[in-house]
Amino acid sequence: MKTHSTTIVAVKKDARVAIAGDGQVTLGNGIIKNHAKKVRLLAGGKIVAGFAGSAADGIALLERLEQKLETHGGNLTRAAVELAKEWR
């Protein structure tokens, strides 16, 4: 069985962070999108987020996280906890 994977990589040094990921989305053996944005800025550019795995789940999670960040004034910890409660 052939495996296809996505990698999101992040590097932090001092006060700087770099994060990157590929742009390909697959469904089964087919490529359905070549330029997906798997790394996004949230909370007005204060938070960088990336996702890998099921594209639909990743996109849905990022959208919900962004909503939670807006609700909780950009507080990442609170937004993540509230999202986890909702998602399970």
N, CA, C and O atoms as a GROMACS GRO file, in nm:
protein
  352
    1MET      N    1   0.084  -0.118   0.000
    1MET     CA    2   0.000   0.000   0.000
    1MET      C    3   0.089   0.124   0.000
    1MET      O    4   0.182   0.134   0.079
    2LYS      N    5   0.060   0.216  -0.087
    2LYS     CA    6   0.135   0.340  -0.098
    2LYS      C    7   0.079   0.443   0.000
    2LYS      O    8  -0.042   0.462   0.009
    3THR      N    9   0.168   0.509   0.074
    3THR     CA   10   0.127   0.608   0.172
    3THR      C   11   0.158   0.748   0.123
    3THR      O   12   0.266   0.773   0.067
    4HIS      N   13   0.065   0.840   0.143
    4HIS     CA   14   0.084   0.981   0.111
    4HIS      C   15   0.073   1.058   0.242
    4HIS      O   16  -0.016   1.033   0.322
    5SER      N   17   0.163   1.151   0.263
    5SER     CA   18   0.164   1.223   0.390
    5SER      C   19   0.185   1.372   0.369
    5SER      O   20   0.231   1.417   0.264
    6THR      N   21   0.150   1.445   0.471
    6THR     CA   22   0.177   1.589   0.476
    6THR      C   23   0.263   1.615   0.598
    6THR      O   24   0.246   1.553   0.703
    7THR      N   25   0.356   1.705   0.583
    7THR     CA   26   0.438   1.745   0.696
    7THR      C   27   0.424   1.895   0.715
    7THR      O   28   0.434   1.973   0.621
    8ILE      N   29   0.402   1.932   0.838
    8ILE     CA   30   0.408   2.072   0.878
    8ILE      C   31   0.531   2.081   0.967
    8ILE      O   32   0.544   2.006   1.063
    9VAL      N   33   0.620   2.172   0.935
    9VAL     CA   34   0.742   2.186   1.013
    9VAL      C   35   0.748   2.327   1.071
    9VAL      O   36   0.715   2.424   1.004
   10ALA      N   37   0.792   2.336   1.196
   10ALA     CA   38   0.805   2.466   1.262
   10ALA      C   39   0.939   2.472   1.334
   10ALA      O   40   0.985   2.373   1.391
   11VAL      N   41   1.000   2.588   1.330
   11VAL     CA   42   1.128   2.611   1.397
   11VAL      C   43   1.116   2.740   1.476
   11VAL      O   44   1.070   2.842   1.424
   12LYS      N   45   1.159   2.736   1.603
   12LYS     CA   46   1.158   2.856   1.687
   12LYS      C   47   1.299   2.883   1.736
   12LYS      O   48   1.366   2.792   1.786
   13LYS      N   49   1.343   3.006   1.721
   13LYS     CA   50   1.473   3.047   1.774
   13LYS      C   51   1.455   3.186   1.832
   13LYS      O   52   1.419   3.281   1.761
   14ASP      N   53   1.482   3.197   1.961
   14ASP     CA   54   1.464   3.322   2.032
   14ASP      C   55   1.319   3.369   2.013
   14ASP      O   56   1.226   3.297   2.048
   15ALA      N   57   1.298   3.487   1.959
   15ALA     CA   58   1.163   3.540   1.943
   15ALA      C   59   1.109   3.522   1.801
   15ALA      O   60   1.009   3.583   1.765
   16ARG      N   61   1.175   3.438   1.721
   16ARG     CA   62   1.133   3.419   1.582
   16ARG      C   63   1.084   3.276   1.560
   16ARG      O   64   1.138   3.180   1.616
   17VAL      N   65   0.982   3.265   1.476
   17VAL     CA   66   0.926   3.134   1.442
   17VAL      C   67   0.909   3.125   1.292
   17VAL      O   68   0.866   3.221   1.227
   18ALA      N   69   0.943   3.010   1.236
   18ALA     CA   70   0.917   2.982   1.095
   18ALA      C   71   0.834   2.854   1.088
   18ALA      O   72   0.863   2.758   1.158
   19ILE      N   73   0.731   2.854   1.006
   19ILE     CA   74   0.646   2.736   0.990
   19ILE      C   75   0.614   2.720   0.841
   19ILE      O   76   0.591   2.819   0.771
   20ALA      N   77   0.615   2.596   0.794
   20ALA     CA   78   0.591   2.571   0.652
   20ALA      C   79   0.521   2.436   0.633
   20ALA      O   80   0.529   2.348   0.719
   21GLY      N   81   0.453   2.424   0.521
   21GLY     CA   82   0.387   2.298   0.485
   21GLY      C   83   0.367   2.294   0.335
   21GLY      O   84   0.376   2.396   0.267
   22ASP      N   85   0.339   2.176   0.283
   22ASP     CA   86   0.314   2.165   0.139
   22ASP      C   87   0.174   2.217   0.108
   22ASP      O   88   0.097   2.248   0.198
   23GLY      N   89   0.141   2.226  -0.020
   23GLY     CA   90   0.012   2.280  -0.061
   23GLY      C   91  -0.078   2.180  -0.130
   23GLY      O   92  -0.178   2.219  -0.190
   24GLN      N   93  -0.044   2.052  -0.122
   24GLN     CA   94  -0.121   1.952  -0.196
   24GLN      C   95  -0.225   1.885  -0.107
   24GLN      O   96  -0.196   1.846   0.006
   25VAL      N   97  -0.348   1.873  -0.159
   25VAL     CA   98  -0.456   1.801  -0.091
   25VAL      C   99  -0.495   1.684  -0.180
   25VAL      O  100  -0.519   1.700  -0.299
   26THR      N  101  -0.500   1.565  -0.120
   26THR     CA  102  -0.537   1.446  -0.196
   26THR      C  103  -0.665   1.384  -0.140
   26THR      O  104  -0.700   1.404  -0.024
   27LEU      N  105  -0.732   1.310  -0.226
   27LEU     CA  106  -0.848   1.232  -0.187
   27LEU      C  107  -0.829   1.097  -0.252
   27LEU      O  108  -0.839   1.084  -0.374
   28GLY      N  109  -0.801   0.996  -0.170
   28GLY     CA  110  -0.764   0.866  -0.227
   28GLY      C  111  -0.633   0.880  -0.302
   28GLY      O  112  -0.534   0.927  -0.246
   29ASN      N  113  -0.632   0.840  -0.428
   29ASN     CA  114  -0.511   0.850  -0.510
   29ASN      C  115  -0.507   0.977  -0.594
   29ASN      O  116  -0.410   1.001  -0.666
   30GLY      N  117  -0.611   1.059  -0.586
   30GLY     CA  118  -0.617   1.178  -0.670
   30GLY      C  119  -0.580   1.306  -0.597
   30GLY      O  120  -0.609   1.322  -0.479
   31ILE      N  121  -0.516   1.395  -0.669
   31ILE     CA  122  -0.484   1.527  -0.616
   31ILE      C  123  -0.603   1.617  -0.646
   31ILE      O  124  -0.641   1.635  -0.762
   32ILE      N  125  -0.662   1.674  -0.541
   32ILE     CA  126  -0.779   1.759  -0.563
   32ILE      C  127  -0.747   1.908  -0.552
   32ILE      O  128  -0.827   1.992  -0.593
   33LYS      N  129  -0.630   1.940  -0.497
   33LYS     CA  130  -0.590   2.081  -0.487
   33LYS      C  131  -0.438   2.087  -0.477
   33LYS      O  132  -0.376   2.011  -0.402
   34ASN      N  133  -0.379   2.178  -0.554
   34ASN     CA  134  -0.233   2.192  -0.553
   34ASN      C  135  -0.182   2.308  -0.469
   34ASN      O  136  -0.064   2.311  -0.434
   35HIS      N  137  -0.267   2.401  -0.436
   35HIS     CA  138  -0.221   2.522  -0.368
   35HIS      C  139  -0.301   2.552  -0.241
   35HIS      O  140  -0.340   2.666  -0.218
   36ALA      N  141  -0.325   2.450  -0.160
   36ALA     CA  142  -0.398   2.471  -0.035
   36ALA      C  143  -0.312   2.550   0.063
   36ALA      O  144  -0.189   2.537   0.064
   37LYS      N  145  -0.376   2.631   0.145
   37LYS     CA  146  -0.305   2.707   0.248
   37LYS      C  147  -0.316   2.631   0.379
   37LYS      O  148  -0.413   2.647   0.453
   38LYS      N  149  -0.216   2.549   0.408
   38LYS     CA  150  -0.216   2.468   0.529
   38LYS      C  151  -0.150   2.540   0.646
   38LYS      O  152  -0.152   2.490   0.759
   39VAL      N  153  -0.094   2.655   0.620
   39VAL     CA  154  -0.037   2.740   0.724
   39VAL      C  155  -0.109   2.874   0.716
   39VAL      O  156  -0.115   2.936   0.610
   40ARG      N  157  -0.164   2.917   0.828
   40ARG     CA  158  -0.244   3.040   0.827
   40ARG      C  159  -0.210   3.128   0.946
   40ARG      O  160  -0.166   3.081   1.051
   41LEU      N  161  -0.232   3.257   0.927
   41LEU     CA  162  -0.220   3.354   1.036
   41LEU      C  163  -0.358   3.372   1.097
   41LEU      O  164  -0.457   3.390   1.026
   42LEU      N  165  -0.365   3.368   1.230
   42LEU     CA  166  -0.489   3.387   1.304
   42LEU      C  167  -0.473   3.503   1.401
   42LEU      O  168  -0.361   3.549   1.424
   43ALA      N  169  -0.582   3.549   1.457
   43ALA     CA  170  -0.582   3.655   1.559
   43ALA      C  171  -0.505   3.778   1.511
   43ALA      O  172  -0.420   3.831   1.583
   44GLY      N  173  -0.536   3.822   1.391
   44GLY     CA  174  -0.472   3.942   1.338
   44GLY      C  175  -0.323   3.927   1.316
   44GLY      O  176  -0.249   4.025   1.324
   45GLY      N  177  -0.277   3.805   1.287
   45GLY     CA  178  -0.136   3.781   1.260
   45GLY      C  179  -0.053   3.752   1.383
   45GLY      O  180   0.069   3.738   1.372
   46LYS      N  181  -0.115   3.741   1.500
   46LYS     CA  182  -0.041   3.713   1.624
   46LYS      C  183  -0.016   3.564   1.645
   46LYS      O  184   0.073   3.526   1.721
   47ILE      N  185  -0.094   3.480   1.576
   47ILE     CA  186  -0.082   3.334   1.592
   47ILE      C  187  -0.065   3.272   1.454
   47ILE      O  188  -0.136   3.307   1.360
   48VAL      N  189   0.030   3.180   1.444
   48VAL     CA  190   0.053   3.105   1.320
   48VAL      C  191   0.008   2.962   1.347
   48VAL      O  192   0.048   2.902   1.446
   49ALA      N  193  -0.075   2.906   1.258
   49ALA     CA  194  -0.126   2.770   1.275
   49ALA      C  195  -0.109   2.692   1.146
   49ALA      O  196  -0.120   2.748   1.036
   50GLY      N  197  -0.081   2.562   1.159
   50GLY     CA  198  -0.071   2.475   1.043
   50GLY      C  199  -0.143   2.345   1.070
   50GLY      O  200  -0.157   2.305   1.186
   51PHE      N  201  -0.190   2.279   0.965
   51PHE     CA  202  -0.258   2.152   0.984
   51PHE      C  203  -0.212   2.050   0.881
   51PHE      O  204  -0.174   2.085   0.769
   52ALA      N  205  -0.218   1.924   0.922
   52ALA     CA  206  -0.186   1.813   0.833
   52ALA      C  207  -0.287   1.703   0.859
   52ALA      O  208  -0.351   1.700   0.965
   53GLY      N  209  -0.303   1.614   0.765
   53GLY     CA  210  -0.399   1.506   0.781
   53GLY      C  211  -0.522   1.531   0.697
   53GLY      O  212  -0.514   1.588   0.588
   54SER      N  213  -0.635   1.489   0.749
   54SER     CA  214  -0.760   1.506   0.676
   54SER      C  215  -0.785   1.654   0.650
   54SER      O  216  -0.802   1.733   0.743
   55ALA      N  217  -0.786   1.691   0.525
   55ALA     CA  218  -0.799   1.832   0.487
   55ALA      C  219  -0.927   1.894   0.542
   55ALA      O  220  -0.924   2.006   0.595
   56ALA      N  221  -1.037   1.825   0.530
   56ALA     CA  222  -1.164   1.881   0.576
   56ALA      C  223  -1.162   1.906   0.726
   56ALA      O  224  -1.208   2.011   0.772
   57ASP      N  225  -1.110   1.810   0.803
   57ASP     CA  226  -1.101   1.828   0.947
   57ASP      C  227  -1.008   1.943   0.983
   57ASP      O  228  -1.038   2.023   1.071
   58GLY      N  229  -0.895   1.950   0.914
   58GLY     CA  230  -0.799   2.057   0.941
   58GLY      C  231  -0.856   2.194   0.914
   58GLY      O  232  -0.839   2.286   0.994
   59ILE      N  233  -0.922   2.209   0.803
   59ILE     CA  234  -0.983   2.337   0.767
   59ILE      C  235  -1.092   2.373   0.868
   59ILE      O  236  -1.100   2.488   0.913
   60ALA      N  237  -1.175   2.276   0.903
   60ALA     CA  238  -1.282   2.302   0.999
   60ALA      C  239  -1.225   2.341   1.135
   60ALA      O  240  -1.277   2.433   1.200
   61LEU      N  241  -1.120   2.273   1.179
   61LEU     CA  242  -1.059   2.306   1.308
   61LEU      C  243  -1.000   2.447   1.308
   61LEU      O  244  -1.018   2.521   1.405
   62LEU      N  245  -0.930   2.483   1.201
   62LEU     CA  246  -0.872   2.617   1.196
   62LEU      C  247  -0.980   2.725   1.196
   62LEU      O  248  -0.965   2.828   1.262
   63GLU      N  249  -1.089   2.701   1.124
   63GLU     CA  250  -1.198   2.798   1.123
   63GLU      C  251  -1.260   2.813   1.261
   63GLU      O  252  -1.290   2.923   1.306
   64ARG      N  253  -1.280   2.700   1.329
   64ARG     CA  254  -1.339   2.705   1.463
   64ARG      C  255  -1.242   2.768   1.563
   64ARG      O  256  -1.284   2.842   1.652
   65LEU      N  257  -1.112   2.740   1.548
   65LEU     CA  258  -1.013   2.802   1.636
   65LEU      C  259  -1.014   2.953   1.617
   65LEU      O  260  -1.006   3.028   1.714
   66GLU      N  261  -1.023   2.996   1.494
   66GLU     CA  262  -1.026   3.140   1.468
   66GLU      C  263  -1.149   3.205   1.534
   66GLU      O  264  -1.139   3.314   1.589
   67GLN      N  265  -1.263   3.137   1.528
   67GLN     CA  266  -1.384   3.189   1.595
   67GLN      C  267  -1.364   3.196   1.746
   67GLN      O  268  -1.403   3.294   1.810
   68LYS      N  269  -1.304   3.092   1.803
   68LYS     CA  270  -1.279   3.090   1.948
   68LYS      C  271  -1.181   3.200   1.988
   68LYS      O  272  -1.197   3.263   2.093
   69LEU      N  273  -1.079   3.223   1.905
   69LEU     CA  274  -0.984   3.330   1.934
   69LEU      C  275  -1.054   3.466   1.936
   69LEU      O  276  -1.025   3.549   2.022
   70GLU      N  277  -1.145   3.487   1.844
   70GLU     CA  278  -1.221   3.613   1.841
   70GLU      C  279  -1.308   3.625   1.966
   70GLU      O  280  -1.317   3.732   2.026
   71THR      N  281  -1.372   3.516   2.003
   71THR     CA  282  -1.459   3.516   2.121
   71THR      C  283  -1.381   3.545   2.249
   71THR      O  284  -1.431   3.613   2.338
   72HIS      N  285  -1.259   3.492   2.258
   72HIS     CA  286  -1.180   3.502   2.381
   72HIS      C  287  -1.065   3.602   2.369
   72HIS      O  288  -0.963   3.587   2.436
   73GLY      N  289  -1.081   3.702   2.285
   73GLY     CA  290  -0.987   3.813   2.278
   73GLY      C  291  -0.844   3.775   2.242
   73GLY      O  292  -0.750   3.839   2.288
   74GLY      N  293  -0.827   3.670   2.159
   74GLY     CA  294  -0.693   3.631   2.117
   74GLY      C  295  -0.619   3.544   2.218
   74GLY      O  296  -0.501   3.515   2.197
   75ASN      N  297  -0.685   3.502   2.326
   75ASN     CA  298  -0.622   3.417   2.426
   75ASN      C  299  -0.616   3.274   2.372
   75ASN      O  300  -0.716   3.203   2.371
   76LEU      N  301  -0.497   3.234   2.327
   76LEU     CA  302  -0.479   3.105   2.261
   76LEU      C  303  -0.511   2.988   2.352
   76LEU      O  304  -0.578   2.893   2.309
   77THR      N  305  -0.466   2.992   2.476
   77THR     CA  306  -0.492   2.880   2.568
   77THR      C  307  -0.641   2.862   2.590
   77THR      O  308  -0.692   2.750   2.579
   78ARG      N  309  -0.710   2.968   2.619
   78ARG     CA  310  -0.855   2.960   2.642
   78ARG      C  311  -0.929   2.913   2.517
   78ARG      O  312  -1.018   2.829   2.524
   79ALA      N  313  -0.891   2.967   2.401
   79ALA     CA  314  -0.955   2.929   2.275
   79ALA      C  315  -0.933   2.781   2.246
   79ALA      O  316  -1.025   2.712   2.203
   80ALA      N  317  -0.811   2.732   2.269
   80ALA     CA  318  -0.780   2.590   2.242
   80ALA      C  319  -0.857   2.498   2.336
   80ALA      O  320  -0.907   2.394   2.293
   81VAL      N  321  -0.868   2.535   2.463
   81VAL     CA  322  -0.942   2.454   2.559
   81VAL      C  323  -1.090   2.448   2.521
   81VAL      O  324  -1.151   2.341   2.522
   82GLU      N  325  -1.147   2.562   2.488
   82GLU     CA  326  -1.288   2.566   2.449
   82GLU      C  327  -1.314   2.487   2.321
   82GLU      O  328  -1.416   2.420   2.308
   83LEU      N  329  -1.221   2.495   2.226
   83LEU     CA  330  -1.234   2.418   2.102
   83LEU      C  331  -1.226   2.268   2.130
   83LEU      O  332  -1.303   2.191   2.074
   84ALA      N  333  -1.133   2.228   2.216
   84ALA     CA  334  -1.119   2.086   2.251
   84ALA      C  335  -1.246   2.033   2.316
   84ALA      O  336  -1.288   1.921   2.288
   85LYS      N  337  -1.307   2.111   2.403
   85LYS     CA  338  -1.432   2.070   2.466
   85LYS      C  339  -1.541   2.048   2.362
   85LYS      O  340  -1.618   1.952   2.370
   86GLU      N  341  -1.547   2.137   2.265
   86GLU     CA  342  -1.649   2.131   2.160
   86GLU      C  343  -1.624   2.017   2.062
   86GLU      O  344  -1.718   1.953   2.016
   87TRP      N  345  -1.499   1.991   2.030
   87TRP     CA  346  -1.462   1.898   1.923
   87TRP      C  347  -1.478   1.752   1.965
   87TRP      O  348  -1.507   1.667   1.880
   88ARG      N  349  -1.461   1.721   2.094
   88ARG     CA  350  -1.464   1.580   2.136
   88ARG      C  351  -1.599   1.521   2.140
   88ARG      O  352  -1.614   1.403   2.174
   0.00000   0.00000   0.00000
